[in-house]
Amino acid sequence: MKKQKGFSLIELLIVVAIILIIAAIAIPNLLRSRIAANEAAAVGALRTLNTSEVTYQSTYPDIGFVCVLASMGPGNGTVSSTSAGLVDATLAAGIKSGFTFATSATCTSANNIMITYAWGAAPTSPGQTGQRYFCSDQSGVIKFDANTSVANCVSAGKSL
């Protein structure tokens, strides 16, 4: 009798079943890891925005803080108050790592100088790209809230 080489159909089905079981366990963990990474990137971007605001205010004291995200971006390459080059083009566009960045409160001015700012980060797809809303203002404290919008995060959020 000849010896057959290869795998039987039953052996292949068992291997496929084991792979599917492992995938069913691993995929939810992968999604949770992606959400955690996106949220960490959002917090890092808010730290960058806080630092950029202080730099902008020091560079342009007659303007104060900036409330237009694009003004801190690279713009056309020429550094000015409307294209300060303090953040990368992706962040300046307002969407980065599954989060949307925007001003979360009205900026206030005194004598035509902006004295406050508030930035917020909201997940672009809540539950998929992130679960928490983040925000920060001129105090430099980054806050989060899972049950509210970014607009309410400044007053209602918990500090990181």
N, C-alpha and C positions, 0 to 999 in steps of 0.2 A: 504494500500500500504506500502511496505517495504521501509525503508530509505536506500539508497546505501551509502557505506563508500568508501572513497578514492577519487582520483582526476580523472577528465575526461581527455580525450586525448587533448582537446583544452587547458585546464589549463596547462598540462605538456608541450605542445608546446610553450606556451607563456613564461613559466619559462625558458625553454631552449633558446629561442630567446633572452631573457633579459641577460642571462649568456653570450651568444656569443657576444652580443653588448658590455658588460662590458669588456670581454676579448680582443676584438678588440681595445678598448681604452687603456687598461693596458699594453699589450705586447710591443708596441713601446716604451712606457715610461720605461719599464723594460730593454729593450735593450740599450736605452740611458744611463740608470743608470749603467749598466754593463760596457759600454765603459768608462764612467767617472771614475768608480772605478778602471778599468784596467790602465787608464792613471795616476791616482793618485798613484797607486802602482808602476808604472814605474818611476815616479818622485822620490818616496821614495827610490826605489832601486838605482837610480843614486846618491842620497844623501849618501846612504850607501857606494857606490863605491868611492865617493869622500873622505869620512872619512877613508875608508879602504886604499886608496892610500896614504894618509898622514901618517897613522899609519905604513904602509908597508915601506914607504920611511924613516921614523924615525927609524924603527927597523932594516932595512937593508940599511944603508947609502952607502955602497959600491956597491949596485945594483941600488938604486934610486927608481923610480916608476916601476910599473909592467904593462906589456901590454898583459899579458896572464891571462884571467879571472880565469882559473882553478888554477893558482898559489895562488889566494887569498882564495880559498875554503879549506874545511877541509882535503881533500886528504886522506891519510891513518891514520890520527889521530896524527901523529908526526909533531910538528910545525917545519917548515923550510921555506926557501925562495921559495920552490916550492909547499908547502901546508901550507900557513900561518894561516889558520883558521879564516880569517877575515870576510868572508861571508858564508852564508849557502850553502849547496850542490846544492839546486835548482838554486840559482842565479849563482853559479860557473859553472853550466852546460850550462848556457846561455839563458834559456827560463824560464820566470816567469810571471804569470798573463797575458798571452796573448801577451807578448812582447818578442822579441829576443834581447839579449844584446851582443854587440861585440865592439871591438875597432873600432872607426870610423875614425881614421887617423893614419898615421904612427908615431910611437913613435920616438923621436929623442934622441940621446945620445951625451954626451961629456965625453971624457976620459973613455969610457965604462960604464958610469953611465947614466941611463935613466932620462932625465930632463923634458920630457913632456909626457902627456898621453891624450887620448880623448876616452870617452865611449859613445856609442850610444844605443838607444832603439827604435826599429822599431816594429810596430804592426805585429804579425804573420799573421793576415788576415786583411789588411786595410779595414776599414769601418765596420768590425764586432767586432774585439777585441780592436780597437783604431782608431783614425782618425789623430792623430798628431805623428810626429817623435820627439824624445827628444835626447839631447846630453849634454855632459859636458866635460870640460877639466881641466887642472891643475889650472885654475883660480877659479874653484868651482862654477861658474855660470851655472845654468841649462837653456838651451835654447830649443825652440821648433820651428818646421816648419811643416805646413800641406801640403805644395806643393813640397817637395823635399825629397831626401833620407837622411839617417842619415849622410852620408859622407859629405854632403854639409851643414849640420845643424850648425856645429861649426862656420863657417864663415858667413852664411846667416840667422841663426835663430834669433828669438826674445827671449829676456830674460823673464823668469817667474817672 
